[in-house]
Amino acid sequence: MDSNLHSPERRLIELRMEHADLDAMIDRAADQVPMDELMLRRLKKRRLVLRDEISRLELALDPKEPA
């Protein structure tokens, strides 16, 4: 059961949830007046890093070509 807590599938779910949370935060930050450009850029950069990590993990879990 402990191995389930650290499985790649669980990590992928956590990354997707964090990515969705960042999407919501970015939407809220963009609607604020005055807009905090620095915070918005940092959130977008973190979201991009998460998207890259999600892509790498998805590829590792389900490779398209036989190894």
Z-matrix of the N, CA and C atoms (Angstrom, degrees):
N
C 1 1.446
C 2 1.524 1 110.86
N 3 1.332 2 117.82 1 -35.10
C 4 1.457 3 121.46 2 179.98
C 5 1.522 4 111.52 3 -65.66
N 6 1.334 5 116.66 4 -31.88
C 7 1.462 6 119.61 5 178.94
C 8 1.523 7 111.56 6 -67.19
N 9 1.324 8 117.30 7 -25.39
C 10 1.461 9 122.31 8 177.22
C 11 1.531 10 111.74 9 -64.50
N 12 1.325 11 116.85 10 -31.87
C 13 1.456 12 121.40 11 -178.43
C 14 1.520 13 112.10 12 -68.56
N 15 1.332 14 116.88 13 -23.79
C 16 1.458 15 121.13 14 -176.31
C 17 1.522 16 112.28 15 -117.93
N 18 1.311 17 116.84 16 19.23
C 19 1.457 18 120.38 17 -178.29
C 20 1.529 19 110.38 18 -73.52
N 21 1.329 20 117.27 19 151.94
C 22 1.467 21 120.41 20 177.16
C 23 1.531 22 112.54 21 -60.06
N 24 1.322 23 116.86 22 -34.06
C 25 1.460 24 120.14 23 179.11
C 26 1.526 25 110.65 24 -64.80
N 27 1.321 26 116.13 25 -41.70
C 28 1.473 27 120.47 26 178.16
C 29 1.524 28 110.55 27 -65.09
N 30 1.327 29 116.00 28 -41.50
C 31 1.473 30 120.64 29 178.74
C 32 1.531 31 109.84 30 -61.26
N 33 1.325 32 116.61 31 -40.49
C 34 1.458 33 121.11 32 179.38
C 35 1.530 34 110.81 33 -62.39
N 36 1.311 35 116.91 34 -42.49
C 37 1.466 36 121.19 35 178.06
C 38 1.529 37 110.14 36 -62.60
N 39 1.331 38 116.54 37 -43.76
C 40 1.462 39 120.47 38 -179.83
C 41 1.526 40 111.15 39 -63.34
N 42 1.334 41 117.10 40 -40.77
C 43 1.462 42 120.91 41 179.30
C 44 1.525 43 111.00 42 -65.30
N 45 1.321 44 116.46 43 -40.80
C 46 1.476 45 119.85 44 178.49
C 47 1.525 46 111.19 45 -64.81
N 48 1.321 47 116.43 46 -38.24
C 49 1.464 48 119.71 47 177.97
C 50 1.530 49 110.50 48 -65.85
N 51 1.314 50 116.55 49 -43.73
C 52 1.465 51 119.93 50 178.81
C 53 1.527 52 110.48 51 -63.29
N 54 1.333 53 116.80 52 -39.00
C 55 1.464 54 121.20 53 178.37
C 56 1.531 55 110.31 54 -62.53
N 57 1.314 56 116.68 55 -42.74
C 58 1.466 57 120.59 56 178.74
C 59 1.530 58 110.97 57 -65.21
N 60 1.333 59 116.48 58 -39.55
C 61 1.467 60 120.30 59 177.25
C 62 1.530 61 110.58 60 -62.65
N 63 1.321 62 116.62 61 -41.48
C 64 1.462 63 120.24 62 177.98
C 65 1.522 64 111.17 63 -64.10
N 66 1.318 65 117.23 64 -39.64
C 67 1.471 66 120.35 65 176.29
C 68 1.524 67 110.51 66 -56.05
N 69 1.324 68 115.70 67 -46.22
C 70 1.472 69 120.25 68 -179.45
C 71 1.525 70 110.67 69 -65.49
N 72 1.323 71 117.50 70 -41.04
C 73 1.461 72 120.82 71 179.12
C 74 1.518 73 111.22 72 -64.40
N 75 1.331 74 116.78 73 -39.93
C 76 1.465 75 121.17 74 179.36
C 77 1.519 76 109.94 75 -65.09
N 78 1.316 77 117.14 76 -42.13
C 79 1.469 78 120.36 77 177.61
C 80 1.523 79 111.41 78 -60.58
N 81 1.337 80 115.98 79 -44.59
C 82 1.468 81 119.71 80 179.58
C 83 1.530 82 111.09 81 -65.93
N 84 1.331 83 116.92 82 -40.96
C 85 1.464 84 120.86 83 -178.46
C 86 1.526 85 111.00 84 -66.45
N 87 1.315 86 116.59 85 -34.93
C 88 1.462 87 120.49 86 -179.75
C 89 1.523 88 111.66 87 -70.34
N 90 1.326 89 117.42 88 -24.13
C 91 1.463 90 121.63 89 -179.42
C 92 1.530 91 113.19 90 -86.16
N 93 1.336 92 116.54 91 -12.21
C 94 1.463 93 119.90 92 -177.30
C 95 1.524 94 111.18 93 -75.29
N 96 1.321 95 114.49 94 146.22
C 97 1.455 96 120.14 95 174.92
C 98 1.516 97 106.78 96 -125.03
N 99 1.298 98 121.15 97 123.19
C 100 1.460 99 126.75 98 -5.13
C 101 1.533 100 110.93 99 -76.00
N 102 1.311 101 115.78 100 149.97
C 103 1.454 102 122.13 101 -177.69
C 104 1.530 103 109.79 102 -80.33
N 105 1.304 104 116.39 103 134.59
C 106 1.456 105 122.20 104 177.45
C 107 1.529 106 107.94 105 -88.34
N 108 1.327 107 115.80 106 94.87
C 109 1.473 108 121.26 107 -175.18
C 110 1.525 109 112.16 108 -61.04
N 111 1.332 110 117.16 109 -40.51
C 112 1.459 111 120.33 110 -178.52
C 113 1.525 112 110.88 111 -63.73
N 114 1.329 113 116.63 112 -45.92
C 115 1.460 114 119.94 113 178.98
C 116 1.528 115 110.37 114 -62.69
N 117 1.324 116 116.63 115 -41.49
C 118 1.453 117 120.91 116 -179.80
C 119 1.529 118 110.92 117 -61.81
N 120 1.327 119 116.78 118 -43.30
C 121 1.475 120 120.04 119 178.02
C 122 1.512 121 111.52 120 -63.87
N 123 1.326 122 117.26 121 -40.55
C 124 1.472 123 120.62 122 179.30
C 125 1.528 124 111.36 123 -64.99
N 126 1.321 125 116.70 124 -41.36
C 127 1.465 126 120.33 125 178.00
C 128 1.527 127 110.94 126 -63.52
N 129 1.319 128 116.21 127 -43.28
C 130 1.465 129 119.79 128 -179.79
C 131 1.524 130 111.43 129 -65.88
N 132 1.329 131 116.50 130 -37.62
C 133 1.465 132 120.18 131 178.37
C 134 1.529 133 110.11 132 -65.42
N 135 1.322 134 117.03 133 -43.06
C 136 1.465 135 120.90 134 178.29
C 137 1.526 136 110.77 135 -63.66
N 138 1.344 137 116.32 136 -39.45
C 139 1.466 138 120.62 137 178.47
C 140 1.526 139 110.39 138 -63.19
N 141 1.325 140 117.30 139 -39.58
C 142 1.465 141 121.38 140 178.45
C 143 1.529 142 111.19 141 -65.25
N 144 1.333 143 116.50 142 -41.65
C 145 1.468 144 120.41 143 177.48
C 146 1.523 145 110.00 144 -61.65
N 147 1.332 146 116.28 145 -42.31
C 148 1.462 147 120.09 146 178.61
C 149 1.522 148 111.29 147 -63.28
N 150 1.322 149 116.70 148 -42.38
C 151 1.462 150 120.31 149 -179.81
C 152 1.528 151 110.82 150 -61.72
N 153 1.336 152 116.55 151 -40.17
C 154 1.461 153 120.35 152 177.40
C 155 1.526 154 111.18 153 -65.06
N 156 1.322 155 116.48 154 -42.14
C 157 1.460 156 120.62 155 179.45
C 158 1.530 157 110.99 156 -65.72
N 159 1.320 158 116.86 157 -39.71
C 160 1.464 159 121.38 158 176.61
C 161 1.520 160 110.03 159 -61.65
N 162 1.310 161 117.13 160 -44.47
C 163 1.475 162 121.13 161 179.88
C 164 1.519 163 111.21 162 -61.76
N 165 1.334 164 117.13 163 -43.86
C 166 1.469 165 120.53 164 179.27
C 167 1.524 166 111.10 165 -63.14
N 168 1.316 167 116.53 166 -42.07
C 169 1.455 168 120.54 167 -179.07
C 170 1.528 169 111.21 168 -68.43
N 171 1.330 170 117.20 169 -40.65
C 172 1.470 171 120.61 170 177.40
C 173 1.526 172 110.47 171 -61.89
N 174 1.308 173 116.57 172 -41.12
C 175 1.465 174 120.43 173 179.15
C 176 1.530 175 111.03 174 -65.88
N 177 1.319 176 116.67 175 -38.70
C 178 1.463 177 120.23 176 179.15
C 179 1.523 178 111.13 177 -67.88
N 180 1.336 179 117.51 178 -35.37
C 181 1.457 180 121.19 179 -178.58
C 182 1.524 181 112.56 180 -79.07
N 183 1.319 182 116.57 181 -31.09
C 184 1.468 183 121.23 182 -176.56
C 185 1.528 184 109.93 183 -138.45
N 186 1.339 185 117.28 184 73.94
C 187 1.461 186 118.83 185 -178.40
C 188 1.526 187 111.41 186 -64.70
N 189 1.317 188 116.73 187 142.07
C 190 1.463 189 121.55 188 -177.70
C 191 1.532 190 112.39 189 -77.27
N 192 1.323 191 115.67 190 -31.42
C 193 1.478 192 120.26 191 -179.29
C 194 1.520 193 108.99 192 -110.87
N 195 1.324 194 116.33 193 148.38
C 196 1.469 195 118.25 194 177.61
C 197 1.525 196 111.38 195 -64.58
N 198 1.304 197 115.41 196 140.45
C 199 1.486 198 120.23 197 -178.16
C 200 1.494 199 110.92 198 -83.00
